[in-house]
Amino acid sequence: MDILEMTRELGKLIQADERFLKMQIARQQSDEDLDLQEMIGDFNLKRMAINNEAMKDDRSEEKIKKYNEELRAVYAKIMQNAHMQAYDAAKQDLDALMQHVTGLLTMIAEGADPETAEFDASCGGDCASCAGCH
């Protein structure tokens, strides 16, 4: 089995992992939550309004401030939604797994022993700029 085939096998294991499955379920529930989707649409419209106003030569800082306040209010409502909270938590868990996997692979590709290398999430992975482990 070559490296690319093994990578596909790793991909299958990642997709069978509980963190991946939770993320898929949370994404589907968020996508099916019509109230949440409406709030996300409203958020995007407010963000576009801010960008449009900011691009104008005669932009109104007062309008931009008002739009930003509205944007923050919609964002707060979005983040209070149970489906969005579940999605955010599942995404953080899956992102942590992927950071660990890619960090470990990077360390090994840079010469670390595959049997003993251990990735520390606080480590950026770039040993050249490292002042040493704590």
MDTraj code that builds the backbone (N, CA, C; nanometers):
import mdtraj as md
import numpy as np

residues = "MET ASP ILE LEU GLU MET THR ARG GLU LEU GLY LYS LEU ILE GLN ALA ASP GLU ARG PHE LEU LYS MET GLN ILE ALA ARG GLN GLN SER ASP GLU ASP LEU ASP LEU GLN GLU MET ILE GLY ASP PHE ASN LEU LYS ARG MET ALA ILE ASN ASN GLU ALA MET LYS ASP ASP ARG SER GLU GLU LYS ILE LYS LYS TYR ASN GLU GLU LEU ARG ALA VAL TYR ALA LYS ILE MET GLN ASN ALA HIS MET GLN ALA TYR ASP ALA ALA LYS GLN ASP LEU ASP ALA LEU MET GLN HIS VAL THR GLY LEU LEU THR MET ILE ALA GLU GLY ALA ASP PRO GLU THR ALA GLU PHE ASP ALA SER CYS GLY GLY ASP CYS ALA SER CYS ALA GLY CYS HIS".split()
xyz = np.array([
    [0.0858, -0.1181, 0.0000],
    [0.0000, 0.0000, 0.0000],
    [0.0900, 0.1240, 0.0000],
    [0.0643, 0.2176, -0.0913],
    [0.1469, 0.3377, -0.0964],
    [0.0902, 0.4467, -0.0032],
    [0.1620, 0.5555, 0.0061],
    [0.1267, 0.6631, 0.0994],
    [-0.0121, 0.7207, 0.0691],
    [-0.0431, 0.7404, -0.0575],
    [-0.1733, 0.7986, -0.0913],
    [-0.2875, 0.7040, -0.0585],
    [-0.2680, 0.5750, -0.0792],
    [-0.3708, 0.4783, -0.0410],
    [-0.3892, 0.4776, 0.1103],
    [-0.2783, 0.4870, 0.1823],
    [-0.2867, 0.4897, 0.3290],
    [-0.3561, 0.6176, 0.3755],
    [-0.3346, 0.7274, 0.3030],
    [-0.4010, 0.8527, 0.3368],
    [-0.5520, 0.8381, 0.3203],
    [-0.5930, 0.7695, 0.2152],
    [-0.7364, 0.7451, 0.1957],
    [-0.7924, 0.6582, 0.3085],
    [-0.7137, 0.5627, 0.3541],
    [-0.7565, 0.4789, 0.4675],
    [-0.7688, 0.5648, 0.5933],
    [-0.6737, 0.6552, 0.6136],
    [-0.6821, 0.7477, 0.7268],
    [-0.8083, 0.8331, 0.7148],
    [-0.8381, 0.8780, 0.5931],
    [-0.9600, 0.9553, 0.5700],
    [-1.0848, 0.8779, 0.6082],
    [-1.0866, 0.7497, 0.5772],
    [-1.2007, 0.6654, 0.6145],
    [-1.2130, 0.6549, 0.7666],
    [-1.0993, 0.6427, 0.8340],
    [-1.1018, 0.6359, 0.9805],
    [-1.1511, 0.7670, 1.0408],
    [-1.1078, 0.8777, 0.9827],
    [-1.1536, 1.0083, 1.0311],
    [-1.3045, 1.0192, 1.0131],
    [-1.3559, 0.9763, 0.8973],
    [-1.4995, 0.9848, 0.8726],
    [-1.5803, 0.8876, 0.9576],
    [-1.5156, 0.7859, 1.0118],
    [-1.5842, 0.6922, 1.1018],
    [-1.5738, 0.7373, 1.2477],
    [-1.4916, 0.8379, 1.2737],
    [-1.4703, 0.8871, 1.4097],
    [-1.5955, 0.9587, 1.4610],
    [-1.6210, 0.9430, 1.5890],
    [-1.7379, 1.0048, 1.6526],
    [-1.7417, 1.1560, 1.6319],
    [-1.6258, 1.2208, 1.6338],
    [-1.6208, 1.3667, 1.6178],
    [-1.6679, 1.4087, 1.4788],
    [-1.6295, 1.3319, 1.3772],
    [-1.6744, 1.3613, 1.2416],
    [-1.8257, 1.3400, 1.2310],
    [-1.8734, 1.2297, 1.2861],
    [-2.0164, 1.1987, 1.2786],
    [-2.1005, 1.3041, 1.3511],
    [-2.0534, 1.3481, 1.4680],
    [-2.1251, 1.4539, 1.5404],
    [-2.1296, 1.5827, 1.4592],
    [-2.0200, 1.6120, 1.3912],
    [-2.0140, 1.7325, 1.3089],
    [-2.1151, 1.7230, 1.1942],
    [-2.1254, 1.6084, 1.1313],
    [-2.2197, 1.5909, 1.0208],
    [-2.3643, 1.6062, 1.0687],
    [-2.3935, 1.5480, 1.1824],
    [-2.5295, 1.5583, 1.2381],
    [-2.5601, 1.7026, 1.2751],
    [-2.4645, 1.7685, 1.3404],
    [-2.4853, 1.9083, 1.3811],
    [-2.5023, 1.9978, 1.2579],
    [-2.4264, 1.9723, 1.1526],
    [-2.4393, 2.0512, 1.0293],
    [-2.5785, 2.0317, 0.9691],
    [-2.6235, 1.9080, 0.9629],
    [-2.7547, 1.8803, 0.9049],
    [-2.8652, 1.9471, 0.9873],
    [-2.8558, 1.9375, 1.1194],
    [-2.9580, 1.9989, 1.2048],
    [-2.9580, 2.1508, 1.1899],
    [-2.8394, 2.2087, 1.1772],
    [-2.8299, 2.3538, 1.1564],
    [-2.8896, 2.3924, 1.0217],
    [-2.8596, 2.3131, 0.9194],
    [-2.9116, 2.3413, 0.7853],
    [-3.0643, 2.3308, 0.7810],
    [-3.1207, 2.2416, 0.8611],
    [-3.2658, 2.2203, 0.8618],
    [-3.3400, 2.3154, 0.9548],
    [-3.2671, 2.3908, 1.0363],
    [-3.3284, 2.4859, 1.1291],
    [-3.3589, 2.6150, 1.0521],
    [-3.4843, 2.6316, 1.0112],
    [-3.5219, 2.7454, 0.9269],
    [-3.5018, 2.8793, 0.9969],
    [-3.5287, 2.8849, 1.1275],
    [-3.5062, 3.0095, 1.2013],
    [-3.3579, 3.0456, 1.1998],
    [-3.2734, 2.9466, 1.2224],
    [-3.1294, 2.9704, 1.2207],
    [-3.0843, 3.0156, 1.0824],
    [-3.1327, 2.9507, 0.9787],
    [-3.0935, 2.9877, 0.8424],
    [-3.1383, 3.1291, 0.8082],
    [-3.2549, 3.1667, 0.8581],
    [-3.3028, 3.3038, 0.8359],
    [-3.2119, 3.4045, 0.9062],
    [-3.1713, 3.3720, 1.0286],
    [-3.0807, 3.4620, 1.1008],
    [-2.9455, 3.4722, 1.0296],
    [-2.8953, 3.3603, 0.9782],
    [-2.7679, 3.3615, 0.9058],
    [-2.7811, 3.4454, 0.7787],
    [-2.8944, 3.4327, 0.7105],
    [-2.9190, 3.5157, 0.5927],
    [-2.9219, 3.6633, 0.6288],
    [-2.9875, 3.6963, 0.7388],
    [-2.9937, 3.8347, 0.7870],
    [-2.8532, 3.8844, 0.8220],
    [-2.7755, 3.8001, 0.8866],
    [-2.6375, 3.8345, 0.9209],
    [-2.5588, 3.8678, 0.7941],
    [-2.5707, 3.7834, 0.6939],
    [-2.4971, 3.8058, 0.5687],
    [-2.5407, 3.9342, 0.4990],
    [-2.6712, 3.9638, 0.5027],
    [-2.7196, 4.0884, 0.4433],
    [-2.6642, 4.2102, 0.5168],
    [-2.6597, 4.2016, 0.6484],
    [-2.6063, 4.3136, 0.7265],
    [-2.4565, 4.3314, 0.7002],
    [-2.3857, 4.2210, 0.6852],
    [-2.2423, 4.2282, 0.6550],
    [-2.2203, 4.2923, 0.5176],
    [-2.3055, 4.2569, 0.4210],
    [-2.2955, 4.3169, 0.2873],
    [-2.3282, 4.4662, 0.2932],
    [-2.4260, 4.5033, 0.3751],
    [-2.4619, 4.6442, 0.3888],
    [-2.3442, 4.7239, 0.4450],
    [-2.2740, 4.6657, 0.5421],
    [-2.1561, 4.7321, 0.5985],
    [-2.0501, 4.7486, 0.4899],
    [-2.0235, 4.6424, 0.4160],
    [-1.9221, 4.6486, 0.3100],
    [-1.9590, 4.7495, 0.2021],
    [-2.0869, 4.7496, 0.1633],
    [-2.1314, 4.8444, 0.0616],
    [-2.1163, 4.9880, 0.1083],
    [-2.1545, 5.0135, 0.2308],
    [-2.1436, 5.1496, 0.2844],
    [-1.9966, 5.1902, 0.2979],
    [-1.9133, 5.0980, 0.3410],
    [-1.7709, 5.1278, 0.3592],
    [-1.7010, 5.1575, 0.2264],
    [-1.7522, 5.1033, 0.1161],
    [-1.6907, 5.1237, -0.0157],
    [-1.7281, 5.2576, -0.0783],
    [-1.8307, 5.3207, -0.0257],
    [-1.8767, 5.4478, -0.0826],
    [-1.7761, 5.5589, -0.0541],
    [-1.7636, 5.6509, -0.1486],
    [-1.6777, 5.7673, -0.1279],
    [-1.7345, 5.8573, -0.0185],
    [-1.8672, 5.8667, -0.0143],
    [-1.9329, 5.9512, 0.0857],
    [-1.9962, 5.8668, 0.1965],
    [-1.9212, 5.7650, 0.2403],
    [-1.9776, 5.6720, 0.3394],
    [-2.0141, 5.7452, 0.4686],
    [-2.1120, 5.6865, 0.5337],
    [-2.1615, 5.7421, 0.6593],
    [-2.1109, 5.6542, 0.7739],
    [-2.0269, 5.7114, 0.8567],
    [-1.9756, 5.6370, 0.9721],
    [-2.0897, 5.6035, 1.0679],
    [-2.1907, 5.6884, 1.0699],
    [-2.3073, 5.6638, 1.1548],
    [-2.3834, 5.5400, 1.1074],
    [-2.4021, 5.5263, 0.9742],
    [-2.4688, 5.4086, 0.9195],
    [-2.3859, 5.2833, 0.9471],
    [-2.2550, 5.2939, 0.9287],
    [-2.1670, 5.1781, 0.9524],
    [-2.1764, 5.1349, 1.0982],
    [-2.1779, 5.2314, 1.1883],
    [-2.1898, 5.1994, 1.3309],
    [-2.3231, 5.1302, 1.3587],
    [-2.4306, 5.1830, 1.2997],
    [-2.5640, 5.1235, 1.3174],
    [-2.5671, 4.9809, 1.2628],
    [-2.5124, 4.9615, 1.1428],
    [-2.5090, 4.8280, 1.0825],
    [-2.4261, 4.7310, 1.1671],
    [-2.3158, 4.7783, 1.2217],
    [-2.2319, 4.6932, 1.3069],
    [-2.3057, 4.6508, 1.4329],
    [-2.3809, 4.7421, 1.4912],
    [-2.4599, 4.7083, 1.6102],
    [-2.5650, 4.6028, 1.5760],
    [-2.6303, 4.6206, 1.4612],
    [-2.7311, 4.5234, 1.4173],
    [-2.6660, 4.3880, 1.3888],
    [-2.5484, 4.3919, 1.3278],
    [-2.4748, 4.2690, 1.2972],
    [-2.4399, 4.1941, 1.4253],
    [-2.3903, 4.2662, 1.5245],
    [-2.3550, 4.2027, 1.6522],
    [-2.4786, 4.1441, 1.7209],
    [-2.5906, 4.2128, 1.7105],
    [-2.7139, 4.1627, 1.7728],
    [-2.7601, 4.0333, 1.7048],
    [-2.7544, 4.0298, 1.5726],
    [-2.7942, 3.9080, 1.5009],
    [-2.6958, 3.7949, 1.5328],
    [-2.5674, 3.8276, 1.5371],
    [-2.4666, 3.7257, 1.5692],
    [-2.4931, 3.6658, 1.7081],
    [-2.5256, 3.7506, 1.8040],
    [-2.5540, 3.7021, 1.9393],
    [-2.6742, 3.6075, 1.9381],
    [-2.7779, 3.6413, 1.8603],
    [-2.8950, 3.5532, 1.8499],
    [-2.8571, 3.4207, 1.7844],
    [-2.7748, 3.4275, 1.6820],
    [-2.7309, 3.3050, 1.6131],
    [-2.6585, 3.2145, 1.7114],
    [-2.5697, 3.2720, 1.7894],
    [-2.4880, 3.1924, 1.8807],
    [-2.5665, 3.1432, 2.0018],
    [-2.6870, 3.1939, 2.0235],
    [-2.7729, 3.1435, 2.1302],
    [-2.8570, 3.0251, 2.0828],
    [-2.8616, 3.0035, 1.9525],
    [-2.9397, 2.8946, 1.8947],
    [-2.8757, 2.7610, 1.9321],
    [-2.9570, 2.6681, 1.9805],
    [-2.9059, 2.5383, 2.0259],
    [-2.8357, 2.4611, 1.9138],
    [-2.8901, 2.4686, 1.7930],
    [-2.8266, 2.3972, 1.6819],
    [-2.6916, 2.4595, 1.6462],
    [-2.6834, 2.5914, 1.6532],
    [-2.5557, 2.6567, 1.6244],
    [-2.4540, 2.6246, 1.7333],
    [-2.4981, 2.6199, 1.8578],
    [-2.4071, 2.5846, 1.9674],
    [-2.3547, 2.4423, 1.9507],
    [-2.4429, 2.3496, 1.9122],
    [-2.4006, 2.2114, 1.8898],
    [-2.3045, 2.2034, 1.7721],
    [-2.3337, 2.2782, 1.6663],
    [-2.2462, 2.2810, 1.5489],
    [-2.1091, 2.3372, 1.5861],
    [-2.1083, 2.4461, 1.6588],
    [-1.9823, 2.5101, 1.6980],
    [-1.8981, 2.4163, 1.7846],
    [-1.9605, 2.3494, 1.8797],
    [-1.8872, 2.2560, 1.9665],
    [-1.8335, 2.1375, 1.8860],
    [-1.9164, 2.0832, 1.7965],
    [-1.8725, 1.9694, 1.7140],
    [-1.7604, 2.0109, 1.6210],
    [-1.7688, 2.1308, 1.5664],
    [-1.6638, 2.1805, 1.4764],
    [-1.5328, 2.1977, 1.5514],
    [-1.5391, 2.2503, 1.6723],
    [-1.4176, 2.2664, 1.7523],
    [-1.3526, 2.1311, 1.7819],
    [-1.4335, 2.0312, 1.8134],
    [-1.3803, 1.8967, 1.8403],
    [-1.3141, 1.8372, 1.7165],
    [-1.3803, 1.8496, 1.6014],
    [-1.3238, 1.7953, 1.4782],
    [-1.1994, 1.8732, 1.4374],
    [-1.2027, 2.0048, 1.4525],
    [-1.0849, 2.0864, 1.4210],
    [-0.9661, 2.0481, 1.5092],
    [-0.9916, 2.0194, 1.6365],
    [-0.8836, 1.9786, 1.7275],
    [-0.8232, 1.8455, 1.6827],
    [-0.9082, 1.7516, 1.6407],
    [-0.8586, 1.6243, 1.5894],
    [-0.7711, 1.6470, 1.4669],
    [-0.8203, 1.7270, 1.3728],
    [-0.7457, 1.7508, 1.2494],
    [-0.6153, 1.8256, 1.2773],
    [-0.6158, 1.9177, 1.3719],
    [-0.4930, 1.9880, 1.4089],
    [-0.3921, 1.8887, 1.4653],
    [-0.4395, 1.7963, 1.5466],
    [-0.3513, 1.6961, 1.6052],
    [-0.2932, 1.6049, 1.4962],
    [-0.3777, 1.5590, 1.4058],
    [-0.3329, 1.4697, 1.2983],
    [-0.2318, 1.5415, 1.2084],
    [-0.2652, 1.6603, 1.1625],
    [-0.1737, 1.7304, 1.0721],
    [-0.0467, 1.7734, 1.1435],
    [-0.0572, 1.8103, 1.2694],
    [0.0616, 1.8461, 1.3462],
    [0.1558, 1.7289, 1.3628],
    [0.0990, 1.6143, 1.3935],
    [0.1791, 1.4933, 1.4097],
    [0.2455, 1.4542, 1.2778],
    [0.1692, 1.4591, 1.1690],
    [0.2257, 1.4276, 1.0378],
    [0.3385, 1.5244, 1.0007],
    [0.3204, 1.6505, 1.0309],
    [0.4247, 1.7495, 1.0025],
    [0.5512, 1.7180, 1.0811],
    [0.5347, 1.6858, 1.2084],
    [0.6514, 1.6523, 1.2910],
    [0.7248, 1.5315, 1.2336],
    [0.6508, 1.4304, 1.1927],
    [0.7104, 1.3089, 1.1385],
    [0.7797, 1.3402, 1.0061],
    [0.7167, 1.4229, 0.9226],
    [0.7762, 1.4602, 0.7945],
    [0.9042, 1.5407, 0.8134],
    [0.9176, 1.6037, 0.9292],
    [1.0388, 1.6807, 0.9593],
    [1.1428, 1.5969, 1.0317],
    [1.1147, 1.4668, 1.0488],
    [1.2150, 1.3764, 1.1025],
    [1.1880, 1.3190, 1.2399],
    [1.0780, 1.3557, 1.3024],
    [1.0468, 1.3005, 1.4337],
    [1.0180, 1.1510, 1.4208],
    [1.0462, 1.0789, 1.5261],
    [1.0239, 0.9341, 1.5285],
    [0.8732, 0.9064, 1.5265],
    [0.8220, 0.8374, 1.4239],
    [0.6779, 0.8100, 1.4154],
    [0.6241, 0.7308, 1.5341],
    [0.7087, 0.6536, 1.5994],
    [0.6642, 0.5719, 1.7123],
    [0.6502, 0.6521, 1.8413],
    [0.7257, 0.7600, 1.8545],
    [0.7265, 0.8319, 1.9815],
    [0.6839, 0.9784, 1.9704],
    [0.6721, 1.0310, 1.8499],
    [0.6351, 1.1721, 1.8336],
    [0.4997, 1.1969, 1.8980],
    [0.4892, 1.3076, 1.9670],
    [0.3620, 1.3442, 2.0297],
    [0.3403, 1.4921, 2.0062],
    [0.2328, 1.5246, 1.9387],
    [0.2005, 1.6629, 1.9049],
    [0.1362, 1.7319, 2.0232],
    [0.1842, 1.8509, 2.0528],
    [0.1273, 1.9349, 2.1578],
    [0.0509, 2.0467, 2.0878],
    [-0.0783, 2.0589, 2.1138],
    [-0.1610, 2.1580, 2.0450],
    [-0.1111, 2.2999, 2.0648],
    [-0.0387, 2.3252, 2.1719],
    [0.0145, 2.4596, 2.1927],
    [0.1390, 2.4822, 2.1087],
    [0.1896, 2.3758, 2.0478],
    [0.3077, 2.3839, 1.9624],
    [0.2638, 2.4213, 1.8219],
    [0.3301, 2.5180, 1.7621],
    [0.2967, 2.5588, 1.6263],
    [0.3481, 2.4629, 1.5219],
    [0.4372, 2.3706, 1.5607],
    [0.4900, 2.2730, 1.4674],
    [0.6136, 2.3192, 1.3944],
    [0.6497, 2.4471, 1.4061],
    [0.7667, 2.4999, 1.3377],
    [0.8814, 2.5063, 1.4362],
    [0.9617, 2.4010, 1.4379],
    [1.0705, 2.3896, 1.5344],
    [1.1778, 2.4964, 1.5136],
    [1.1892, 2.5508, 1.3926],
    [1.2916, 2.6520, 1.3638],
    [1.2707, 2.7785, 1.4468],
    [1.1459, 2.8082, 1.4786],
    [1.1179, 2.9294, 1.5540],
    [1.0921, 2.9000, 1.7017],
    [1.1195, 2.7773, 1.7439],
    [1.0865, 2.7340, 1.8798],
    [1.1959, 2.7746, 1.9780],
    [1.1530, 2.8203, 2.0933],
    [1.2467, 2.8529, 2.2007],
    [1.2634, 2.7362, 2.2953],
    [1.2059, 2.6246, 2.2606],
    [1.2143, 2.5059, 2.3456],
    [1.0807, 2.4749, 2.4084],
    [1.0619, 2.3487, 2.4395],
    [0.9368, 2.3074, 2.5035],
    [0.9365, 2.3501, 2.6495],
    [0.8197, 2.3669, 2.7016],
    [0.8053, 2.4114, 2.8409],
    [0.8380, 2.3024, 2.9289],
])
top = md.Topology()
chain = top.add_chain()
for i, resn in enumerate(residues, 1):
    res = top.add_residue(resn, chain, resSeq=i)
    for name in ("N", "CA", "C"):
        top.add_atom(name, md.element.get_by_symbol(name[0]), res)
traj = md.Trajectory(xyz[None], top)
